[in-house]
Amino acid sequence: MTEHLLFISTQEIFVILIIVVMLFGSKKIPELARGLGKGIRELKDASNDIRREIQSSADEIKKEAQKIDKDLKK
């Protein structure tokens, strides 16, 4: 039984790689990979920034709710 990556067989992956090399050339592929890596890193950093901002907002709201609850119990 062969392993399938995203439901693509080994032969199909090989054909795709050959087409990529034919279209872009072997010298251009590392540059494309670097650009793709930078793009993925920027996307990851942006999503981490958004997650951090949401978490800090949630923490502030929680602190305010605790303060209001404390004031109401007085």
Backbone as XML, in Angstrom:
<?xml version="1.0"?>
<chain id="A" units="angstrom">
  <residue number="1" name="MET">
    <atom name="N" x="0.853" y="-1.189" z="0.000"/>
    <atom name="CA" x="0.000" y="0.000" z="0.000"/>
    <atom name="C" x="0.888" y="1.238" z="0.000"/>
  </residue>
  <residue number="2" name="THR">
    <atom name="N" x="0.634" y="2.152" z="-0.895"/>
    <atom name="CA" x="1.461" y="3.349" z="-0.998"/>
    <atom name="C" x="0.858" y="4.483" z="-0.189"/>
  </residue>
  <residue number="3" name="GLU">
    <atom name="N" x="1.736" y="5.371" z="0.253"/>
    <atom name="CA" x="1.294" y="6.541" z="0.994"/>
    <atom name="C" x="0.815" y="7.611" z="0.018"/>
  </residue>
  <residue number="4" name="HIS">
    <atom name="N" x="-0.242" y="8.311" z="0.379"/>
    <atom name="CA" x="-0.759" y="9.386" z="-0.473"/>
    <atom name="C" x="-0.688" y="10.699" z="0.293"/>
  </residue>
  <residue number="5" name="LEU">
    <atom name="N" x="-0.101" y="11.684" z="-0.333"/>
    <atom name="CA" x="-0.020" y="13.018" z="0.228"/>
    <atom name="C" x="-1.079" y="13.868" z="-0.454"/>
  </residue>
  <residue number="6" name="LEU">
    <atom name="N" x="-2.085" y="14.241" z="0.294"/>
    <atom name="CA" x="-3.190" y="15.037" z="-0.236"/>
    <atom name="C" x="-3.866" y="14.344" z="-1.416"/>
  </residue>
  <residue number="7" name="PHE">
    <atom name="N" x="-3.967" y="13.041" z="-1.340"/>
    <atom name="CA" x="-4.623" y="12.234" z="-2.365"/>
    <atom name="C" x="-3.922" y="12.323" z="-3.720"/>
  </residue>
  <residue number="8" name="ILE">
    <atom name="N" x="-2.618" y="12.589" z="-3.703"/>
    <atom name="CA" x="-1.828" y="12.640" z="-4.926"/>
    <atom name="C" x="-0.812" y="11.510" z="-4.865"/>
  </residue>
  <residue number="9" name="SER">
    <atom name="N" x="-0.728" y="10.755" z="-5.935"/>
    <atom name="CA" x="0.218" y="9.634" z="-5.945"/>
    <atom name="C" x="1.632" y="10.128" z="-6.229"/>
  </residue>
  <residue number="10" name="THR">
    <atom name="N" x="2.592" y="9.260" z="-6.038"/>
    <atom name="CA" x="3.992" y="9.596" z="-6.271"/>
    <atom name="C" x="4.237" y="9.974" z="-7.729"/>
  </residue>
  <residue number="11" name="GLN">
    <atom name="N" x="3.606" y="9.271" z="-8.640"/>
    <atom name="CA" x="3.779" y="9.569" z="-10.065"/>
    <atom name="C" x="3.258" y="10.958" z="-10.400"/>
  </residue>
  <residue number="12" name="GLU">
    <atom name="N" x="2.134" y="11.335" z="-9.825"/>
    <atom name="CA" x="1.575" y="12.652" z="-10.088"/>
    <atom name="C" x="2.471" y="13.752" z="-9.526"/>
  </residue>
  <residue number="13" name="ILE">
    <atom name="N" x="3.038" y="13.534" z="-8.361"/>
    <atom name="CA" x="3.965" y="14.501" z="-7.781"/>
    <atom name="C" x="5.186" y="14.650" z="-8.682"/>
  </residue>
  <residue number="14" name="PHE">
    <atom name="N" x="5.707" y="13.557" z="-9.186"/>
    <atom name="CA" x="6.869" y="13.580" z="-10.079"/>
    <atom name="C" x="6.558" y="14.379" z="-11.342"/>
  </residue>
  <residue number="15" name="VAL">
    <atom name="N" x="5.397" y="14.170" z="-11.926"/>
    <atom name="CA" x="5.004" y="14.910" z="-13.136"/>
    <atom name="C" x="4.886" y="16.399" z="-12.831"/>
  </residue>
  <residue number="16" name="ILE">
    <atom name="N" x="4.305" y="16.743" z="-11.690"/>
    <atom name="CA" x="4.170" y="18.151" z="-11.303"/>
    <atom name="C" x="5.542" y="18.788" z="-11.137"/>
  </residue>
  <residue number="17" name="LEU">
    <atom name="N" x="6.474" y="18.082" z="-10.501"/>
    <atom name="CA" x="7.830" y="18.611" z="-10.330"/>
    <atom name="C" x="8.523" y="18.839" z="-11.666"/>
  </residue>
  <residue number="18" name="ILE">
    <atom name="N" x="8.356" y="17.921" z="-12.594"/>
    <atom name="CA" x="8.956" y="18.083" z="-13.923"/>
    <atom name="C" x="8.377" y="19.315" z="-14.622"/>
  </residue>
  <residue number="19" name="ILE">
    <atom name="N" x="7.070" y="19.508" z="-14.530"/>
    <atom name="CA" x="6.434" y="20.672" z="-15.148"/>
    <atom name="C" x="6.940" y="21.963" z="-14.518"/>
  </residue>
  <residue number="20" name="VAL">
    <atom name="N" x="7.090" y="21.975" z="-13.187"/>
    <atom name="CA" x="7.592" y="23.167" z="-12.498"/>
    <atom name="C" x="9.005" y="23.492" z="-12.962"/>
  </residue>
  <residue number="21" name="VAL">
    <atom name="N" x="9.864" y="22.476" z="-13.069"/>
    <atom name="CA" x="11.239" y="22.701" z="-13.528"/>
    <atom name="C" x="11.239" y="23.210" z="-14.959"/>
  </residue>
  <residue number="22" name="MET">
    <atom name="N" x="10.377" y="22.668" z="-15.798"/>
    <atom name="CA" x="10.319" y="23.114" z="-17.195"/>
    <atom name="C" x="9.820" y="24.556" z="-17.301"/>
  </residue>
  <residue number="23" name="LEU">
    <atom name="N" x="8.851" y="24.931" z="-16.471"/>
    <atom name="CA" x="8.299" y="26.286" z="-16.541"/>
    <atom name="C" x="9.250" y="27.333" z="-15.978"/>
  </residue>
  <residue number="24" name="PHE">
    <atom name="N" x="9.842" y="27.065" z="-14.827"/>
    <atom name="CA" x="10.623" y="28.078" z="-14.140"/>
    <atom name="C" x="12.130" y="27.905" z="-14.279"/>
  </residue>
  <residue number="25" name="GLY">
    <atom name="N" x="12.583" y="26.738" z="-14.606"/>
    <atom name="CA" x="14.021" y="26.496" z="-14.696"/>
    <atom name="C" x="14.602" y="26.177" z="-13.324"/>
  </residue>
  <residue number="26" name="SER">
    <atom name="N" x="15.652" y="25.418" z="-13.339"/>
    <atom name="CA" x="16.224" y="24.956" z="-12.069"/>
    <atom name="C" x="16.866" y="26.082" z="-11.270"/>
  </residue>
  <residue number="27" name="LYS">
    <atom name="N" x="17.278" y="27.171" z="-11.912"/>
    <atom name="CA" x="17.901" y="28.281" z="-11.191"/>
    <atom name="C" x="16.872" y="29.172" z="-10.503"/>
  </residue>
  <residue number="28" name="LYS">
    <atom name="N" x="15.675" y="29.192" z="-11.010"/>
    <atom name="CA" x="14.642" y="30.074" z="-10.468"/>
    <atom name="C" x="13.887" y="29.442" z="-9.294"/>
  </residue>
  <residue number="29" name="ILE">
    <atom name="N" x="13.897" y="28.134" z="-9.183"/>
    <atom name="CA" x="13.129" y="27.440" z="-8.149"/>
    <atom name="C" x="13.562" y="27.834" z="-6.733"/>
  </residue>
  <residue number="30" name="PRO">
    <atom name="N" x="14.867" y="27.914" z="-6.408"/>
    <atom name="CA" x="15.237" y="28.344" z="-5.044"/>
    <atom name="C" x="14.739" y="29.747" z="-4.699"/>
  </residue>
  <residue number="31" name="GLU">
    <atom name="N" x="14.757" y="30.647" z="-5.680"/>
    <atom name="CA" x="14.243" y="31.995" z="-5.442"/>
    <atom name="C" x="12.739" y="31.952" z="-5.155"/>
  </residue>
  <residue number="32" name="LEU">
    <atom name="N" x="12.009" y="31.149" z="-5.914"/>
    <atom name="CA" x="10.571" y="31.005" z="-5.677"/>
    <atom name="C" x="10.305" y="30.414" z="-4.301"/>
  </residue>
  <residue number="33" name="ALA">
    <atom name="N" x="11.100" y="29.416" z="-3.913"/>
    <atom name="CA" x="10.925" y="28.779" z="-2.607"/>
    <atom name="C" x="11.211" y="29.773" z="-1.476"/>
  </residue>
  <residue number="34" name="ARG">
    <atom name="N" x="12.252" y="30.598" z="-1.649"/>
    <atom name="CA" x="12.562" y="31.615" z="-0.640"/>
    <atom name="C" x="11.416" y="32.621" z="-0.513"/>
  </residue>
  <residue number="35" name="GLY">
    <atom name="N" x="10.898" y="33.056" z="-1.650"/>
    <atom name="CA" x="9.781" y="34.000" z="-1.627"/>
    <atom name="C" x="8.551" y="33.401" z="-0.976"/>
  </residue>
  <residue number="36" name="LEU">
    <atom name="N" x="8.298" y="32.145" z="-1.277"/>
    <atom name="CA" x="7.158" y="31.465" z="-0.661"/>
    <atom name="C" x="7.361" y="31.334" z="0.842"/>
  </residue>
  <residue number="37" name="GLY">
    <atom name="N" x="8.579" y="31.009" z="1.252"/>
    <atom name="CA" x="8.883" y="30.896" z="2.685"/>
    <atom name="C" x="8.707" y="32.213" z="3.412"/>
  </residue>
  <residue number="38" name="LYS">
    <atom name="N" x="9.162" y="33.308" z="2.783"/>
    <atom name="CA" x="8.995" y="34.629" z="3.393"/>
    <atom name="C" x="7.518" y="34.985" z="3.511"/>
  </residue>
  <residue number="39" name="GLY">
    <atom name="N" x="6.754" y="34.658" z="2.473"/>
    <atom name="CA" x="5.318" y="34.938" z="2.508"/>
    <atom name="C" x="4.620" y="34.161" z="3.609"/>
  </residue>
  <residue number="40" name="ILE">
    <atom name="N" x="4.979" y="32.910" z="3.758"/>
    <atom name="CA" x="4.377" y="32.085" z="4.810"/>
    <atom name="C" x="4.765" y="32.621" z="6.186"/>
  </residue>
  <residue number="41" name="ARG">
    <atom name="N" x="6.031" y="33.039" z="6.337"/>
    <atom name="CA" x="6.475" y="33.587" z="7.622"/>
    <atom name="C" x="5.718" y="34.869" z="7.953"/>
  </residue>
  <residue number="42" name="GLU">
    <atom name="N" x="5.528" y="35.747" z="6.962"/>
    <atom name="CA" x="4.787" y="36.990" z="7.196"/>
    <atom name="C" x="3.343" y="36.699" z="7.585"/>
  </residue>
  <residue number="43" name="LEU">
    <atom name="N" x="2.739" y="35.729" z="6.922"/>
    <atom name="CA" x="1.369" y="35.346" z="7.259"/>
    <atom name="C" x="1.294" y="34.804" z="8.678"/>
  </residue>
  <residue number="44" name="LYS">
    <atom name="N" x="2.266" y="33.974" z="9.050"/>
    <atom name="CA" x="2.297" y="33.412" z="10.403"/>
    <atom name="C" x="2.492" y="34.518" z="11.441"/>
  </residue>
  <residue number="45" name="ASP">
    <atom name="N" x="3.403" y="35.452" z="11.167"/>
    <atom name="CA" x="3.632" y="36.563" z="12.092"/>
    <atom name="C" x="2.376" y="37.421" z="12.246"/>
  </residue>
  <residue number="46" name="ALA">
    <atom name="N" x="1.700" y="37.683" z="11.126"/>
    <atom name="CA" x="0.476" y="38.492" z="11.182"/>
    <atom name="C" x="-0.606" y="37.778" z="11.980"/>
  </residue>
  <residue number="47" name="SER">
    <atom name="N" x="-0.744" y="36.476" z="11.783"/>
    <atom name="CA" x="-1.768" y="35.746" z="12.540"/>
    <atom name="C" x="-1.414" y="35.700" z="14.024"/>
  </residue>
  <residue number="48" name="ASN">
    <atom name="N" x="-0.123" y="35.598" z="14.346"/>
    <atom name="CA" x="0.289" y="35.635" z="15.758"/>
    <atom name="C" x="0.009" y="37.001" z="16.368"/>
  </residue>
  <residue number="49" name="ASP">
    <atom name="N" x="0.241" y="38.077" z="15.608"/>
    <atom name="CA" x="-0.055" y="39.422" z="16.100"/>
    <atom name="C" x="-1.547" y="39.588" z="16.368"/>
  </residue>
  <residue number="50" name="ILE">
    <atom name="N" x="-2.365" y="39.090" z="15.466"/>
    <atom name="CA" x="-3.816" y="39.179" z="15.649"/>
    <atom name="C" x="-4.243" y="38.376" z="16.870"/>
  </residue>
  <residue number="51" name="ARG">
    <atom name="N" x="-3.692" y="37.177" z="17.007"/>
    <atom name="CA" x="-4.026" y="36.326" z="18.159"/>
    <atom name="C" x="-3.616" y="37.012" z="19.467"/>
  </residue>
  <residue number="52" name="ARG">
    <atom name="N" x="-2.431" y="37.637" z="19.472"/>
    <atom name="CA" x="-1.948" y="38.335" z="20.663"/>
    <atom name="C" x="-2.856" y="39.520" z="21.006"/>
  </residue>
  <residue number="53" name="GLU">
    <atom name="N" x="-3.277" y="40.260" z="19.973"/>
    <atom name="CA" x="-4.151" y="41.409" z="20.194"/>
    <atom name="C" x="-5.505" y="40.971" z="20.748"/>
  </residue>
  <residue number="54" name="ILE">
    <atom name="N" x="-6.060" y="39.914" z="20.202"/>
    <atom name="CA" x="-7.342" y="39.402" z="20.701"/>
    <atom name="C" x="-7.207" y="38.938" z="22.141"/>
  </residue>
  <residue number="55" name="GLN">
    <atom name="N" x="-6.098" y="38.247" z="22.450"/>
    <atom name="CA" x="-5.886" y="37.754" z="23.807"/>
    <atom name="C" x="-5.749" y="38.906" z="24.794"/>
  </residue>
  <residue number="56" name="SER">
    <atom name="N" x="-5.002" y="39.957" z="24.407"/>
    <atom name="CA" x="-4.837" y="41.096" z="25.311"/>
    <atom name="C" x="-6.163" y="41.823" z="25.514"/>
  </residue>
  <residue number="57" name="SER">
    <atom name="N" x="-6.965" y="41.932" z="24.463"/>
    <atom name="CA" x="-8.290" y="42.553" z="24.602"/>
    <atom name="C" x="-9.180" y="41.734" z="25.518"/>
  </residue>
  <residue number="58" name="ALA">
    <atom name="N" x="-9.130" y="40.424" z="25.365"/>
    <atom name="CA" x="-9.935" y="39.546" z="26.222"/>
    <atom name="C" x="-9.487" y="39.650" z="27.671"/>
  </residue>
  <residue number="59" name="ASP">
    <atom name="N" x="-8.177" y="39.753" z="27.894"/>
    <atom name="CA" x="-7.669" y="39.903" z="29.264"/>
    <atom name="C" x="-8.132" y="41.211" z="29.886"/>
  </residue>
  <residue number="60" name="GLU">
    <atom name="N" x="-8.107" y="42.295" z="29.093"/>
    <atom name="CA" x="-8.573" y="43.587" z="29.600"/>
    <atom name="C" x="-10.056" y="43.536" z="29.949"/>
  </residue>
  <residue number="61" name="ILE">
    <atom name="N" x="-10.852" y="42.932" z="29.098"/>
    <atom name="CA" x="-12.289" y="42.819" z="29.358"/>
    <atom name="C" x="-12.535" y="41.991" z="30.610"/>
  </residue>
  <residue number="62" name="LYS">
    <atom name="N" x="-11.763" y="40.926" z="30.780"/>
    <atom name="CA" x="-11.909" y="40.073" z="31.963"/>
    <atom name="C" x="-11.570" y="40.853" z="33.229"/>
  </residue>
  <residue number="63" name="LYS">
    <atom name="N" x="-10.491" y="41.658" z="33.178"/>
    <atom name="CA" x="-10.116" y="42.464" z="34.346"/>
    <atom name="C" x="-11.198" y="43.479" z="34.670"/>
  </residue>
  <residue number="64" name="GLU">
    <atom name="N" x="-11.752" y="44.113" z="33.641"/>
    <atom name="CA" x="-12.815" y="45.091" z="33.870"/>
    <atom name="C" x="-14.054" y="44.421" z="34.452"/>
  </residue>
  <residue number="65" name="ALA">
    <atom name="N" x="-14.393" y="43.226" z="33.955"/>
    <atom name="CA" x="-15.555" y="42.504" z="34.473"/>
    <atom name="C" x="-15.332" y="42.118" z="35.927"/>
  </residue>
  <residue number="66" name="GLN">
    <atom name="N" x="-14.125" y="41.704" z="36.273"/>
    <atom name="CA" x="-13.833" y="41.364" z="37.679"/>
    <atom name="C" x="-13.910" y="42.584" z="38.562"/>
  </residue>
  <residue number="67" name="LYS">
    <atom name="N" x="-13.438" y="43.723" z="38.056"/>
    <atom name="CA" x="-13.509" y="44.967" z="38.823"/>
    <atom name="C" x="-14.955" y="45.376" z="39.061"/>
  </residue>
  <residue number="68" name="ILE">
    <atom name="N" x="-15.775" y="45.275" z="38.019"/>
    <atom name="CA" x="-17.202" y="45.623" z="38.156"/>
    <atom name="C" x="-17.872" y="44.673" z="39.134"/>
  </residue>
  <residue number="69" name="ASP">
    <atom name="N" x="-17.561" y="43.386" z="39.029"/>
    <atom name="CA" x="-18.144" y="42.399" z="39.947"/>
    <atom name="C" x="-17.742" y="42.686" z="41.378"/>
  </residue>
  <residue number="70" name="LYS">
    <atom name="N" x="-16.478" y="43.069" z="41.578"/>
    <atom name="CA" x="-15.969" y="43.399" z="42.911"/>
    <atom name="C" x="-16.678" y="44.617" z="43.443"/>
  </residue>
  <residue number="71" name="ASP">
    <atom name="N" x="-16.891" y="45.650" z="42.580"/>
    <atom name="CA" x="-17.576" y="46.866" z="42.994"/>
    <atom name="C" x="-19.043" y="46.592" z="43.348"/>
  </residue>
  <residue number="72" name="LEU">
    <atom name="N" x="-19.679" y="45.673" z="42.617"/>
    <atom name="CA" x="-21.088" y="45.357" z="42.884"/>
    <atom name="C" x="-21.261" y="44.608" z="44.187"/>
  </residue>
  <residue number="73" name="LYS">
    <atom name="N" x="-20.271" y="43.836" z="44.586"/>
    <atom name="CA" x="-20.360" y="43.067" z="45.832"/>
    <atom name="C" x="-20.149" y="43.933" z="47.061"/>
  </residue>
  <residue number="74" name="LYS">
    <atom name="N" x="-19.635" y="45.148" z="46.901"/>
    <atom name="CA" x="-19.396" y="46.049" z="48.046"/>
    <atom name="C" x="-20.658" y="46.585" z="48.593"/>
  </residue>
</chain>
